[in-house]
């Protein structure tokens, strides 16, 4: 990951071992409210935010991976 970066709190996916059925979620509005000094604040119309999940998967060959990225654009 290239700077600047910001991280949300760690989560457990709740998935069963070997099932690949866990999920990670982030309420973006709640994250912004709880972190008013986060990167990009205050957000403005037209601004883009890029988010991606970083997760650990101990049985995988690299043990950590990144989710597909999301690009969000603020609209009025």
mmCIF file of the N, C-alpha and C atoms, coordinates in Angstrom:
data_MODEL
# 
_entry.id   MODEL 
# 
loop_
_atom_site.group_PDB 
_atom_site.id 
_atom_site.type_symbol 
_atom_site.label_atom_id 
_atom_site.label_alt_id 
_atom_site.label_comp_id 
_atom_site.label_asym_id 
_atom_site.label_entity_id 
_atom_site.label_seq_id 
_atom_site.pdbx_PDB_ins_code 
_atom_site.Cartn_x 
_atom_site.Cartn_y 
_atom_site.Cartn_z 
_atom_site.occupancy 
_atom_site.B_iso_or_equiv 
_atom_site.pdbx_formal_charge 
_atom_site.auth_seq_id 
_atom_site.auth_comp_id 
_atom_site.auth_asym_id 
_atom_site.auth_atom_id 
_atom_site.pdbx_PDB_model_num 
ATOM 1   N N  . UNK A 1 1  ? 0.837   -1.173  0.000  1.00 0.00 ? 1  UNK A N  1 
ATOM 2   C CA . UNK A 1 1  ? 0.000   0.000   0.000  1.00 0.00 ? 1  UNK A CA 1 
ATOM 3   C C  . UNK A 1 1  ? 0.886   1.241   0.000  1.00 0.00 ? 1  UNK A C  1 
ATOM 4   N N  . UNK A 1 2  ? 0.493   2.188   -0.795 1.00 0.00 ? 2  UNK A N  1 
ATOM 5   C CA . UNK A 1 2  ? 1.238   3.429   -0.864 1.00 0.00 ? 2  UNK A CA 1 
ATOM 6   C C  . UNK A 1 2  ? 0.638   4.446   0.097  1.00 0.00 ? 2  UNK A C  1 
ATOM 7   N N  . UNK A 1 3  ? 1.484   5.283   0.632  1.00 0.00 ? 3  UNK A N  1 
ATOM 8   C CA . UNK A 1 3  ? 1.015   6.364   1.491  1.00 0.00 ? 3  UNK A CA 1 
ATOM 9   C C  . UNK A 1 3  ? 0.274   7.383   0.631  1.00 0.00 ? 3  UNK A C  1 
ATOM 10  N N  . UNK A 1 4  ? -0.676  8.098   1.132  1.00 0.00 ? 4  UNK A N  1 
ATOM 11  C CA . UNK A 1 4  ? -1.167  8.000   2.506  1.00 0.00 ? 4  UNK A CA 1 
ATOM 12  C C  . UNK A 1 4  ? -2.190  6.869   2.643  1.00 0.00 ? 4  UNK A C  1 
ATOM 13  N N  . UNK A 1 5  ? -2.208  6.253   3.781  1.00 0.00 ? 5  UNK A N  1 
ATOM 14  C CA . UNK A 1 5  ? -3.177  5.200   4.070  1.00 0.00 ? 5  UNK A CA 1 
ATOM 15  C C  . UNK A 1 5  ? -3.802  5.446   5.436  1.00 0.00 ? 5  UNK A C  1 
ATOM 16  N N  . UNK A 1 6  ? -4.986  4.919   5.611  1.00 0.00 ? 6  UNK A N  1 
ATOM 17  C CA . UNK A 1 6  ? -5.668  4.950   6.904  1.00 0.00 ? 6  UNK A CA 1 
ATOM 18  C C  . UNK A 1 6  ? -6.280  3.573   7.088  1.00 0.00 ? 6  UNK A C  1 
ATOM 19  N N  . UNK A 1 7  ? -6.378  3.131   8.310  1.00 0.00 ? 7  UNK A N  1 
ATOM 20  C CA . UNK A 1 7  ? -6.919  1.793   8.564  1.00 0.00 ? 7  UNK A CA 1 
ATOM 21  C C  . UNK A 1 7  ? -8.106  1.857   9.497  1.00 0.00 ? 7  UNK A C  1 
ATOM 22  N N  . UNK A 1 8  ? -9.058  0.990   9.237  1.00 0.00 ? 8  UNK A N  1 
ATOM 23  C CA . UNK A 1 8  ? -10.193 0.809   10.134 1.00 0.00 ? 8  UNK A CA 1 
ATOM 24  C C  . UNK A 1 8  ? -9.787  -0.209  11.199 1.00 0.00 ? 8  UNK A C  1 
ATOM 25  N N  . UNK A 1 9  ? -10.614 -0.368  12.193 1.00 0.00 ? 9  UNK A N  1 
ATOM 26  C CA . UNK A 1 9  ? -10.335 -1.339  13.251 1.00 0.00 ? 9  UNK A CA 1 
ATOM 27  C C  . UNK A 1 9  ? -10.338 -2.760  12.687 1.00 0.00 ? 9  UNK A C  1 
ATOM 28  N N  . UNK A 1 10 ? -9.576  -3.637  13.314 1.00 0.00 ? 10 UNK A N  1 
ATOM 29  C CA . UNK A 1 10 ? -9.528  -5.044  12.901 1.00 0.00 ? 10 UNK A CA 1 
ATOM 30  C C  . UNK A 1 10 ? -10.892 -5.696  13.128 1.00 0.00 ? 10 UNK A C  1 
ATOM 31  N N  . UNK A 1 11 ? -11.226 -6.662  12.283 1.00 0.00 ? 11 UNK A N  1 
ATOM 32  C CA . UNK A 1 11 ? -12.487 -7.391  12.377 1.00 0.00 ? 11 UNK A CA 1 
ATOM 33  C C  . UNK A 1 11 ? -12.221 -8.883  12.243 1.00 0.00 ? 11 UNK A C  1 
ATOM 34  N N  . UNK A 1 12 ? -13.145 -9.677  12.736 1.00 0.00 ? 12 UNK A N  1 
ATOM 35  C CA . UNK A 1 12 ? -13.156 -11.115 12.479 1.00 0.00 ? 12 UNK A CA 1 
ATOM 36  C C  . UNK A 1 12 ? -14.225 -11.384 11.438 1.00 0.00 ? 12 UNK A C  1 
ATOM 37  N N  . UNK A 1 13 ? -13.927 -12.251 10.477 1.00 0.00 ? 13 UNK A N  1 
ATOM 38  C CA . UNK A 1 13 ? -14.871 -12.512 9.390  1.00 0.00 ? 13 UNK A CA 1 
ATOM 39  C C  . UNK A 1 13 ? -16.011 -13.436 9.795  1.00 0.00 ? 13 UNK A C  1 
ATOM 40  N N  . UNK A 1 14 ? -15.803 -14.231 10.837 1.00 0.00 ? 14 UNK A N  1 
ATOM 41  C CA . UNK A 1 14 ? -16.854 -15.145 11.270 1.00 0.00 ? 14 UNK A CA 1 
ATOM 42  C C  . UNK A 1 14 ? -16.997 -16.370 10.392 1.00 0.00 ? 14 UNK A C  1 
ATOM 43  N N  . UNK A 1 15 ? -16.122 -16.573 9.444  1.00 0.00 ? 15 UNK A N  1 
ATOM 44  C CA . UNK A 1 15 ? -16.225 -17.720 8.549  1.00 0.00 ? 15 UNK A CA 1 
ATOM 45  C C  . UNK A 1 15 ? -15.772 -19.008 9.205  1.00 0.00 ? 15 UNK A C  1 
ATOM 46  N N  . UNK A 1 16 ? -16.261 -20.110 8.648  1.00 0.00 ? 16 UNK A N  1 
ATOM 47  C CA . UNK A 1 16 ? -15.871 -21.427 9.133  1.00 0.00 ? 16 UNK A CA 1 
ATOM 48  C C  . UNK A 1 16 ? -14.550 -21.829 8.482  1.00 0.00 ? 16 UNK A C  1 
ATOM 49  N N  . UNK A 1 17 ? -13.701 -22.518 9.218  1.00 0.00 ? 17 UNK A N  1 
ATOM 50  C CA . UNK A 1 17 ? -12.402 -22.949 8.716  1.00 0.00 ? 17 UNK A CA 1 
ATOM 51  C C  . UNK A 1 17 ? -12.575 -23.774 7.443  1.00 0.00 ? 17 UNK A C  1 
ATOM 52  N N  . UNK A 1 18 ? -11.843 -23.395 6.398  1.00 0.00 ? 18 UNK A N  1 
ATOM 53  C CA . UNK A 1 18 ? -11.861 -24.129 5.141  1.00 0.00 ? 18 UNK A CA 1 
ATOM 54  C C  . UNK A 1 18 ? -13.088 -23.896 4.276  1.00 0.00 ? 18 UNK A C  1 
ATOM 55  N N  . UNK A 1 19 ? -14.010 -23.017 4.700  1.00 0.00 ? 19 UNK A N  1 
ATOM 56  C CA . UNK A 1 19 ? -15.253 -22.810 3.948  1.00 0.00 ? 19 UNK A CA 1 
ATOM 57  C C  . UNK A 1 19 ? -15.260 -21.564 3.076  1.00 0.00 ? 19 UNK A C  1 
ATOM 58  N N  . UNK A 1 20 ? -14.373 -20.612 3.351  1.00 0.00 ? 20 UNK A N  1 
ATOM 59  C CA . UNK A 1 20 ? -14.356 -19.344 2.614  1.00 0.00 ? 20 UNK A CA 1 
ATOM 60  C C  . UNK A 1 20 ? -15.729 -18.671 2.626  1.00 0.00 ? 20 UNK A C  1 
ATOM 61  N N  . UNK A 1 21 ? -16.381 -18.665 3.778  1.00 0.00 ? 21 UNK A N  1 
ATOM 62  C CA . UNK A 1 21 ? -17.720 -18.093 3.869  1.00 0.00 ? 21 UNK A CA 1 
ATOM 63  C C  . UNK A 1 21 ? -17.801 -16.905 4.826  1.00 0.00 ? 21 UNK A C  1 
ATOM 64  N N  . UNK A 1 22 ? -16.670 -16.352 5.205  1.00 0.00 ? 22 UNK A N  1 
ATOM 65  C CA . UNK A 1 22 ? -16.668 -15.199 6.098  1.00 0.00 ? 22 UNK A CA 1 
ATOM 66  C C  . UNK A 1 22 ? -16.923 -13.919 5.332  1.00 0.00 ? 22 UNK A C  1 
ATOM 67  N N  . UNK A 1 23 ? -17.299 -12.872 6.048  1.00 0.00 ? 23 UNK A N  1 
ATOM 68  C CA . UNK A 1 23 ? -17.517 -11.564 5.435  1.00 0.00 ? 23 UNK A CA 1 
ATOM 69  C C  . UNK A 1 23 ? -16.922 -10.479 6.315  1.00 0.00 ? 23 UNK A C  1 
ATOM 70  N N  . UNK A 1 24 ? -16.466 -9.437  5.676  1.00 0.00 ? 24 UNK A N  1 
ATOM 71  C CA . UNK A 1 24 ? -15.994 -8.247  6.362  1.00 0.00 ? 24 UNK A CA 1 
ATOM 72  C C  . UNK A 1 24 ? -16.848 -7.085  5.877  1.00 0.00 ? 24 UNK A C  1 
ATOM 73  N N  . UNK A 1 25 ? -17.276 -6.224  6.792  1.00 0.00 ? 25 UNK A N  1 
ATOM 74  C CA . UNK A 1 25 ? -18.103 -5.089  6.409  1.00 0.00 ? 25 UNK A CA 1 
ATOM 75  C C  . UNK A 1 25 ? -17.567 -3.823  7.063  1.00 0.00 ? 25 UNK A C  1 
ATOM 76  N N  . UNK A 1 26 ? -17.850 -2.696  6.442  1.00 0.00 ? 26 UNK A N  1 
ATOM 77  C CA . UNK A 1 26 ? -17.485 -1.404  6.998  1.00 0.00 ? 26 UNK A CA 1 
ATOM 78  C C  . UNK A 1 26 ? -18.594 -0.421  6.667  1.00 0.00 ? 26 UNK A C  1 
ATOM 79  N N  . UNK A 1 27 ? -19.193 0.152   7.692  1.00 0.00 ? 27 UNK A N  1 
ATOM 80  C CA . UNK A 1 27 ? -20.190 1.203   7.507  1.00 0.00 ? 27 UNK A CA 1 
ATOM 81  C C  . UNK A 1 27 ? -19.399 2.495   7.290  1.00 0.00 ? 27 UNK A C  1 
ATOM 82  N N  . UNK A 1 28 ? -19.313 2.943   6.053  1.00 0.00 ? 28 UNK A N  1 
ATOM 83  C CA . UNK A 1 28 ? -18.481 4.086   5.715  1.00 0.00 ? 28 UNK A CA 1 
ATOM 84  C C  . UNK A 1 28 ? -18.934 5.354   6.428  1.00 0.00 ? 28 UNK A C  1 
ATOM 85  N N  . UNK A 1 29 ? -20.239 5.558   6.535  1.00 0.00 ? 29 UNK A N  1 
ATOM 86  C CA . UNK A 1 29 ? -20.743 6.741   7.229  1.00 0.00 ? 29 UNK A CA 1 
ATOM 87  C C  . UNK A 1 29 ? -20.350 6.720   8.701  1.00 0.00 ? 29 UNK A C  1 
ATOM 88  N N  . UNK A 1 30 ? -20.456 5.569   9.339  1.00 0.00 ? 30 UNK A N  1 
ATOM 89  C CA . UNK A 1 30 ? -20.072 5.444   10.744 1.00 0.00 ? 30 UNK A CA 1 
ATOM 90  C C  . UNK A 1 30 ? -18.566 5.637   10.905 1.00 0.00 ? 30 UNK A C  1 
ATOM 91  N N  . UNK A 1 31 ? -17.784 5.108   9.969  1.00 0.00 ? 31 UNK A N  1 
ATOM 92  C CA . UNK A 1 31 ? -16.329 5.278   10.016 1.00 0.00 ? 31 UNK A CA 1 
ATOM 93  C C  . UNK A 1 31 ? -15.954 6.756   9.937  1.00 0.00 ? 31 UNK A C  1 
ATOM 94  N N  . UNK A 1 32 ? -16.586 7.492   9.026  1.00 0.00 ? 32 UNK A N  1 
ATOM 95  C CA . UNK A 1 32 ? -16.309 8.920   8.894  1.00 0.00 ? 32 UNK A CA 1 
ATOM 96  C C  . UNK A 1 32 ? -16.697 9.684   10.161 1.00 0.00 ? 32 UNK A C  1 
ATOM 97  N N  . UNK A 1 33 ? -17.850 9.337   10.742 1.00 0.00 ? 33 UNK A N  1 
ATOM 98  C CA . UNK A 1 33 ? -18.308 10.014  11.954 1.00 0.00 ? 33 UNK A CA 1 
ATOM 99  C C  . UNK A 1 33 ? -17.371 9.754   13.133 1.00 0.00 ? 33 UNK A C  1 
ATOM 100 N N  . UNK A 1 34 ? -16.844 8.546   13.220 1.00 0.00 ? 34 UNK A N  1 
ATOM 101 C CA . UNK A 1 34 ? -15.958 8.176   14.326 1.00 0.00 ? 34 UNK A CA 1 
ATOM 102 C C  . UNK A 1 34 ? -14.527 8.664   14.128 1.00 0.00 ? 34 UNK A C  1 
ATOM 103 N N  . UNK A 1 35 ? -14.179 9.039   12.898 1.00 0.00 ? 35 UNK A N  1 
ATOM 104 C CA . UNK A 1 35 ? -12.809 9.466   12.574 1.00 0.00 ? 35 UNK A CA 1 
ATOM 105 C C  . UNK A 1 35 ? -12.843 10.789  11.806 1.00 0.00 ? 35 UNK A C  1 
ATOM 106 N N  . UNK A 1 36 ? -13.278 11.870  12.455 1.00 0.00 ? 36 UNK A N  1 
ATOM 107 C CA . UNK A 1 36 ? -13.430 13.134  11.730 1.00 0.00 ? 36 UNK A CA 1 
ATOM 108 C C  . UNK A 1 36 ? -12.120 13.705  11.187 1.00 0.00 ? 36 UNK A C  1 
ATOM 109 N N  . UNK A 1 37 ? -10.998 13.258  11.685 1.00 0.00 ? 37 UNK A N  1 
ATOM 110 C CA . UNK A 1 37 ? -9.706  13.731  11.196 1.00 0.00 ? 37 UNK A CA 1 
ATOM 111 C C  . UNK A 1 37 ? -9.058  12.789  10.209 1.00 0.00 ? 37 UNK A C  1 
ATOM 112 N N  . UNK A 1 38 ? -9.826  11.823  9.683  1.00 0.00 ? 38 UNK A N  1 
ATOM 113 C CA . UNK A 1 38 ? -9.240  10.835  8.782  1.00 0.00 ? 38 UNK A CA 1 
ATOM 114 C C  . UNK A 1 38 ? -8.805  11.470  7.468  1.00 0.00 ? 38 UNK A C  1 
ATOM 115 N N  . UNK A 1 39 ? -7.997  10.747  6.721  1.00 0.00 ? 39 UNK A N  1 
ATOM 116 C CA . UNK A 1 39 ? -7.505  11.231  5.439  1.00 0.00 ? 39 UNK A CA 1 
ATOM 117 C C  . UNK A 1 39 ? -8.650  11.671  4.553  1.00 0.00 ? 39 UNK A C  1 
ATOM 118 N N  . UNK A 1 40 ? -8.516  12.833  3.946  1.00 0.00 ? 40 UNK A N  1 
ATOM 119 C CA . UNK A 1 40 ? -9.527  13.324  3.023  1.00 0.00 ? 40 UNK A CA 1 
ATOM 120 C C  . UNK A 1 40 ? -10.602 14.179  3.657  1.00 0.00 ? 40 UNK A C  1 
ATOM 121 N N  . UNK A 1 41 ? -10.714 14.179  4.963  1.00 0.00 ? 41 UNK A N  1 
ATOM 122 C CA . UNK A 1 41 ? -11.758 14.967  5.629  1.00 0.00 ? 41 UNK A CA 1 
ATOM 123 C C  . UNK A 1 41 ? -11.401 16.443  5.576  1.00 0.00 ? 41 UNK A C  1 
ATOM 124 N N  . UNK A 1 42 ? -12.364 17.309  5.409  1.00 0.00 ? 42 UNK A N  1 
ATOM 125 C CA . UNK A 1 42 ? -13.762 17.000  5.122  1.00 0.00 ? 42 UNK A CA 1 
ATOM 126 C C  . UNK A 1 42 ? -13.920 16.608  3.653  1.00 0.00 ? 42 UNK A C  1 
ATOM 127 N N  . UNK A 1 43 ? -14.796 15.667  3.401  1.00 0.00 ? 43 UNK A N  1 
ATOM 128 C CA . UNK A 1 43 ? -15.012 15.186  2.043  1.00 0.00 ? 43 UNK A CA 1 
ATOM 129 C C  . UNK A 1 43 ? -15.881 16.178  1.278  1.00 0.00 ? 43 UNK A C  1 
ATOM 130 N N  . UNK A 1 44 ? -15.594 16.341  -0.007 1.00 0.00 ? 44 UNK A N  1 
ATOM 131 C CA . UNK A 1 44 ? -16.330 17.289  -0.832 1.00 0.00 ? 44 UNK A CA 1 
ATOM 132 C C  . UNK A 1 44 ? -16.891 16.597  -2.072 1.00 0.00 ? 44 UNK A C  1 
ATOM 133 N N  . UNK A 1 45 ? -17.901 17.225  -2.665 1.00 0.00 ? 45 UNK A N  1 
ATOM 134 C CA . UNK A 1 45 ? -18.534 16.679  -3.868 1.00 0.00 ? 45 UNK A CA 1 
ATOM 135 C C  . UNK A 1 45 ? -17.491 16.505  -4.971 1.00 0.00 ? 45 UNK A C  1 
ATOM 136 N N  . UNK A 1 46 ? -17.503 15.356  -5.598 1.00 0.00 ? 46 UNK A N  1 
ATOM 137 C CA . UNK A 1 46 ? -16.573 15.042  -6.676 1.00 0.00 ? 46 UNK A CA 1 
ATOM 138 C C  . UNK A 1 46 ? -15.292 14.369  -6.213 1.00 0.00 ? 46 UNK A C  1 
ATOM 139 N N  . UNK A 1 47 ? -15.030 14.395  -4.908 1.00 0.00 ? 47 UNK A N  1 
ATOM 140 C CA . UNK A 1 47 ? -13.824 13.771  -4.379 1.00 0.00 ? 47 UNK A CA 1 
ATOM 141 C C  . UNK A 1 47 ? -13.930 12.255  -4.494 1.00 0.00 ? 47 UNK A C  1 
ATOM 142 N N  . UNK A 1 48 ? -12.821 11.616  -4.814 1.00 0.00 ? 48 UNK A N  1 
ATOM 143 C CA . UNK A 1 48 ? -12.782 10.155  -4.918 1.00 0.00 ? 48 UNK A CA 1 
ATOM 144 C C  . UNK A 1 48 ? -12.076 9.575   -3.699 1.00 0.00 ? 48 UNK A C  1 
ATOM 145 N N  . UNK A 1 49 ? -12.587 8.448   -3.238 1.00 0.00 ? 49 UNK A N  1 
ATOM 146 C CA . UNK A 1 49 ? -11.989 7.713   -2.127 1.00 0.00 ? 49 UNK A CA 1 
ATOM 147 C C  . UNK A 1 49 ? -11.797 6.284   -2.609 1.00 0.00 ? 49 UNK A C  1 
ATOM 148 N N  . UNK A 1 50 ? -10.642 5.726   -2.321 1.00 0.00 ? 50 UNK A N  1 
ATOM 149 C CA . UNK A 1 50 ? -10.336 4.357   -2.726 1.00 0.00 ? 50 UNK A CA 1 
ATOM 150 C C  . UNK A 1 50 ? -10.190 3.511   -1.471 1.00 0.00 ? 50 UNK A C  1 
ATOM 151 N N  . UNK A 1 51 ? -10.916 2.403   -1.415 1.00 0.00 ? 51 UNK A N  1 
ATOM 152 C CA . UNK A 1 51 ? -10.861 1.528   -0.245 1.00 0.00 ? 51 UNK A CA 1 
ATOM 153 C C  . UNK A 1 51 ? -10.588 0.093   -0.683 1.00 0.00 ? 51 UNK A C  1 
ATOM 154 N N  . UNK A 1 52 ? -9.935  -0.640  0.220  1.00 0.00 ? 52 UNK A N  1 
ATOM 155 C CA . UNK A 1 52 ? -9.581  -2.022  -0.070 1.00 0.00 ? 52 UNK A CA 1 
ATOM 156 C C  . UNK A 1 52 ? -9.419  -2.755  1.253  1.00 0.00 ? 52 UNK A C  1 
ATOM 157 N N  . UNK A 1 53 ? -9.827  -4.009  1.279  1.00 0.00 ? 53 UNK A N  1 
ATOM 158 C CA . UNK A 1 53 ? -9.674  -4.813  2.477  1.00 0.00 ? 53 UNK A CA 1 
ATOM 159 C C  . UNK A 1 53 ? -8.360  -5.576  2.471  1.00 0.00 ? 53 UNK A C  1 
ATOM 160 N N  . UNK A 1 54 ? -7.693  -5.585  3.593  1.00 0.00 ? 54 UNK A N  1 
ATOM 161 C CA . UNK A 1 54 ? -6.462  -6.354  3.782  1.00 0.00 ? 54 UNK A CA 1 
ATOM 162 C C  . UNK A 1 54 ? -6.792  -7.423  4.803  1.00 0.00 ? 54 UNK A C  1 
ATOM 163 N N  . UNK A 1 55 ? -6.571  -8.679  4.463  1.00 0.00 ? 55 UNK A N  1 
ATOM 164 C CA . UNK A 1 55 ? -6.989  -9.752  5.362  1.00 0.00 ? 55 UNK A CA 1 
ATOM 165 C C  . UNK A 1 55 ? -5.942  -10.847 5.453  1.00 0.00 ? 55 UNK A C  1 
ATOM 166 N N  . UNK A 1 56 ? -6.043  -11.593 6.550  1.00 0.00 ? 56 UNK A N  1 
ATOM 167 C CA . UNK A 1 56 ? -5.137  -12.716 6.784  1.00 0.00 ? 56 UNK A CA 1 
ATOM 168 C C  . UNK A 1 56 ? -5.864  -14.015 6.473  1.00 0.00 ? 56 UNK A C  1 
ATOM 169 N N  . UNK A 1 57 ? -5.166  -14.906 5.833  1.00 0.00 ? 57 UNK A N  1 
ATOM 170 C CA . UNK A 1 57 ? -5.692  -16.226 5.520  1.00 0.00 ? 57 UNK A CA 1 
ATOM 171 C C  . UNK A 1 57 ? -4.549  -17.213 5.763  1.00 0.00 ? 57 UNK A C  1 
ATOM 172 N N  . UNK A 1 58 ? -4.385  -17.655 7.026  1.00 0.00 ? 58 UNK A N  1 
ATOM 173 C CA . UNK A 1 58 ? -3.238  -18.488 7.375  1.00 0.00 ? 58 UNK A CA 1 
ATOM 174 C C  . UNK A 1 58 ? -2.983  -19.690 6.461  1.00 0.00 ? 58 UNK A C  1 
ATOM 175 N N  . UNK A 1 59 ? -4.017  -20.400 5.964  1.00 0.00 ? 59 UNK A N  1 
ATOM 176 C CA . UNK A 1 59 ? -3.709  -21.540 5.090  1.00 0.00 ? 59 UNK A CA 1 
ATOM 177 C C  . UNK A 1 59 ? -3.202  -21.153 3.699  1.00 0.00 ? 59 UNK A C  1 
ATOM 178 N N  . UNK A 1 60 ? -3.404  -19.892 3.295  1.00 0.00 ? 60 UNK A N  1 
ATOM 179 C CA . UNK A 1 60 ? -2.973  -19.454 1.963  1.00 0.00 ? 60 UNK A CA 1 
ATOM 180 C C  . UNK A 1 60 ? -1.450  -19.357 1.903  1.00 0.00 ? 60 UNK A C  1 
ATOM 181 N N  . UNK A 1 61 ? -0.911  -19.433 0.713  1.00 0.00 ? 61 UNK A N  1 
ATOM 182 C CA . UNK A 1 61 ? 0.547   -19.446 0.555  1.00 0.00 ? 61 UNK A CA 1 
ATOM 183 C C  . UNK A 1 61 ? 1.219   -18.165 1.050  1.00 0.00 ? 61 UNK A C  1 
ATOM 184 N N  . UNK A 1 62 ? 0.578   -17.022 0.934  1.00 0.00 ? 62 UNK A N  1 
ATOM 185 C CA . UNK A 1 62 ? 1.178   -15.769 1.396  1.00 0.00 ? 62 UNK A CA 1 
ATOM 186 C C  . UNK A 1 62 ? 0.660   -15.342 2.766  1.00 0.00 ? 62 UNK A C  1 
ATOM 187 N N  . UNK A 1 63 ? -0.365  -15.959 3.275  1.00 0.00 ? 63 UNK A N  1 
ATOM 188 C CA . UNK A 1 63 ? -0.981  -15.698 4.578  1.00 0.00 ? 63 UNK A CA 1 
ATOM 189 C C  . UNK A 1 63 ? -1.788  -14.401 4.658  1.00 0.00 ? 63 UNK A C  1 
ATOM 190 N N  . UNK A 1 64 ? -1.500  -13.391 3.819  1.00 0.00 ? 64 UNK A N  1 
ATOM 191 C CA . UNK A 1 64 ? -2.332  -12.185 3.773  1.00 0.00 ? 64 UNK A CA 1 
ATOM 192 C C  . UNK A 1 64 ? -2.661  -11.878 2.319  1.00 0.00 ? 64 UNK A C  1 
ATOM 193 N N  . UNK A 1 65 ? -3.767  -11.197 2.134  1.00 0.00 ? 65 UNK A N  1 
ATOM 194 C CA . UNK A 1 65 ? -4.204  -10.839 0.781  1.00 0.00 ? 65 UNK A CA 1 
ATOM 195 C C  . UNK A 1 65 ? -4.949  -9.518  0.826  1.00 0.00 ? 65 UNK A C  1 
ATOM 196 N N  . UNK A 1 66 ? -5.228  -8.981  -0.358 1.00 0.00 ? 66 UNK A N  1 
ATOM 197 C CA . UNK A 1 66 ? -6.027  -7.772  -0.499 1.00 0.00 ? 66 UNK A CA 1 
ATOM 198 C C  . UNK A 1 66 ? -7.286  -8.092  -1.280 1.00 0.00 ? 66 UNK A C  1 
ATOM 199 N N  . UNK A 1 67 ? -8.389  -7.466  -0.879 1.00 0.00 ? 67 UNK A N  1 
ATOM 200 C CA . UNK A 1 67 ? -9.638  -7.616  -1.621 1.00 0.00 ? 67 UNK A CA 1 
ATOM 201 C C  . UNK A 1 67 ? -9.540  -6.822  -2.920 1.00 0.00 ? 67 UNK A C  1 
ATOM 202 N N  . UNK A 1 68 ? -10.544 -6.942  -3.758 1.00 0.00 ? 68 UNK A N  1 
ATOM 203 C CA . UNK A 1 68 ? -10.669 -6.040  -4.881 1.00 0.00 ? 68 UNK A CA 1 
ATOM 204 C C  . UNK A 1 68 ? -10.859 -4.639  -4.302 1.00 0.00 ? 68 UNK A C  1 
ATOM 205 N N  . UNK A 1 69 ? -10.404 -3.643  -4.993 1.00 0.00 ? 69 UNK A N  1 
ATOM 206 C CA . UNK A 1 69 ? -10.525 -2.269  -4.504 1.00 0.00 ? 69 UNK A CA 1 
ATOM 207 C C  . UNK A 1 69 ? -11.863 -1.671  -4.948 1.00 0.00 ? 69 UNK A C  1 
ATOM 208 N N  . UNK A 1 70 ? -12.297 -0.667  -4.195 1.00 0.00 ? 70 UNK A N  1 
ATOM 209 C CA . UNK A 1 70 ? -13.493 0.084   -4.547 1.00 0.00 ? 70 UNK A CA 1 
ATOM 210 C C  . UNK A 1 70 ? -13.125 1.542   -4.709 1.00 0.00 ? 70 UNK A C  1 
ATOM 211 N N  . UNK A 1 71 ? -13.732 2.181   -5.697 1.00 0.00 ? 71 UNK A N  1 
ATOM 212 C CA . UNK A 1 71 ? -13.580 3.623   -5.879 1.00 0.00 ? 71 UNK A CA 1 
ATOM 213 C C  . UNK A 1 71 ? -14.925 4.249   -5.587 1.00 0.00 ? 71 UNK A C  1 
ATOM 214 N N  . UNK A 1 72 ? -14.958 5.174   -4.657 1.00 0.00 ? 72 UNK A N  1 
ATOM 215 C CA . UNK A 1 72 ? -16.206 5.862   -4.314 1.00 0.00 ? 72 UNK A CA 1 
ATOM 216 C C  . UNK A 1 72 ? -16.051 7.332   -4.687 1.00 0.00 ? 72 UNK A C  1 
ATOM 217 N N  . UNK A 1 73 ? -17.078 7.902   -5.304 1.00 0.00 ? 73 UNK A N  1 
ATOM 218 C CA . UNK A 1 73 ? -17.089 9.315   -5.647 1.00 0.00 ? 73 UNK A CA 1 
ATOM 219 C C  . UNK A 1 73 ? -18.215 9.987   -4.875 1.00 0.00 ? 73 UNK A C  1 
ATOM 220 N N  . UNK A 1 74 ? -17.888 11.067  -4.170 1.00 0.00 ? 74 UNK A N  1 
ATOM 221 C CA . UNK A 1 74 ? -18.899 11.776  -3.385 1.00 0.00 ? 74 UNK A CA 1 
ATOM 222 C C  . UNK A 1 74 ? -19.809 12.577  -4.325 1.00 0.00 ? 74 UNK A C  1 
ATOM 223 N N  . UNK A 1 75 ? -21.097 12.445  -4.092 1.00 0.00 ? 75 UNK A N  1 
ATOM 224 C CA . UNK A 1 75 ? -22.103 13.167  -4.857 1.00 0.00 ? 75 UNK A CA 1 
ATOM 225 C C  . UNK A 1 75 ? -22.977 13.972  -3.896 1.00 0.00 ? 75 UNK A C  1 
ATOM 226 N N  . UNK A 1 76 ? -23.627 15.038  -4.392 1.00 0.00 ? 76 UNK A N  1 
ATOM 227 C CA . UNK A 1 76 ? -24.466 15.843  -3.483 1.00 0.00 ? 76 UNK A CA 1 
ATOM 228 C C  . UNK A 1 76 ? -25.692 15.089  -3.002 1.00 0.00 ? 76 UNK A C  1 
# 
